[in-house]
């Protein structure tokens, strides 16, 4: 994927994630930073120094790939030491740094094993140690957890972030997993079609998406079609079914009265109430999905507000209180939703 007018600055010791669907350009951007691809235009700088014409091995970059890229015939220690060997680091210094790197990733004692003798998580730690042992200025990670199961992936996310903070490493992390991006990052760059759609903290990206793509891609969201009734300063009055709701209006400035509006509402921004209570939407429960700490309800809507809504209710009470087929009302925390002109 070709990049389109991308500008990204990453601060020292910052952890920035490139998040987007497959083919959006995030890996291309990472390869440009590493020097695996040449840039047709623009400038790439590391610590203020332009590196467009500097080869990868001289950029001070540690890289961890999705497939780990370990040499199967080499021991763990030799795999980790490979970058030091190519840089002609003396043997004594090399052995010392390999031991330190393996201790950092909790692999002390496995120096002589071959990759085939390791679990997937251990192979990943070897790849991380190899990236860290050269004392990089920047660490680049291309979907390193995609092959791991959920439990191991979560623990490795925590370990990586602890190591990154301990070393103060400037880090760029690529993923298509929204939860991974939100939980690990100082900032998230949401990408689509070769450009950055939004760059901000995980909280900003989740709560205040810049456009409909970000709203629909990051986390669960419900899209409701409404009609603009009026604007009041930074707020808008939108007709949603038979109800009027007051929503943030920054993205609706200049829109004509009666224009179609799309509201994006997170599942946790709905409240289920009895159908006779004041509410914006009425419907019935068509599915209950028990998730342990919360229950997801799918609501079939009436009144034209939308086809089906995902509503997240904390605790377990919703299973008993709102059984399958039960008529319900849905109240909307409209001040926390995102509103955009209808596409």
NORKA-V640727 format. One line per field, one symbol per residue. ss: DSSP state (H for helix, E for strand, C for the rest). phi: phi as a letter, one per 40 degrees, with the letter a starting at -180 (. if undefined). psi: psi as a letter, one per 20 degrees, with the letter a starting at -180 (. if undefined). A space follows every 10 residues. Layout:
ss=???
phi=???
psi=???
This chain:
ss=CCCCCCCCCC CCCCEEEEEC CCCCCHHHHH HHHHCCCCCC CCCCEECCEE CCCCCHHHCC EEEECCCCCC CCCCEHHHHH HHHHHHCCCC HHHHHHHHHH HHHHCCCCCC CCCEHHHCCH HHHHHHHHHH HHCCCCCEEE EECCCCCCCH HHHHHHHHHH HHHHHHHCCE EEEEECCHHH HHHHCCEEEE EECCEEEEEE CHHHHHHCCC CHHHHHHCCC CEEEEEEEEE EECCEEEEEE CCEEEEEECH HHCCCCCCCE EEEEECHHHE EEECCCCCCC EEEEEEEEEE CCCEEEEEEE EECCCCCEEE EEEECCHHHH HCCCCCEEEE EECHHHCEEE ECC
phi=.ccbfcbabb ccgcbbbcbi cdgchccdcc ccccgcbccc agbbbbfgbc bdbccdcbcg bbbbcccgfc cccccdcccc cdcccccfcd dccccccccc ccccbgbdgb dcccdccbcc ccdccccccc ccccfccbbb bbfcbccccd ccccccdccc cccccccgcc bbbbabcccc cccbccbbbc bafgaccaba cdcccccbcc adccccccgc abbbcbbcca bbfcbbcbcb gcbbbbbdbd cbdgccdgcc bbbbbcdccb bcbccccdac bbaacbabbc bgcabcbbbc cbggcicabb bbbcgbcccc cbcdgccabb cbcccbcbba dcc
psi=pqqnlppppp rpjqoppopr rpjijghggg hghhjhqqph raqpqplipp jhjpqgijik pppprhjhlq ohiqrgghgh ighhghjkpq gghghghggg ghhhjljpij hiqqhijqrg hghhhghggh hhhjmqhppp onlijhiqrg ghgghhgggg hgggggikpp ppppqjoggg ghhhqgqpop qpljrohqoa qhgghghmqh rhggghhorq qppppappgr pndjqqpppo cjqpqprpjh ijpipqqjqp pppopqhijq pprqhiqprh qqbqpiqpop jeirpppppp qrjjhrgpqo pppqaihhgh hmrpipprqo qpmhiirppq pp.
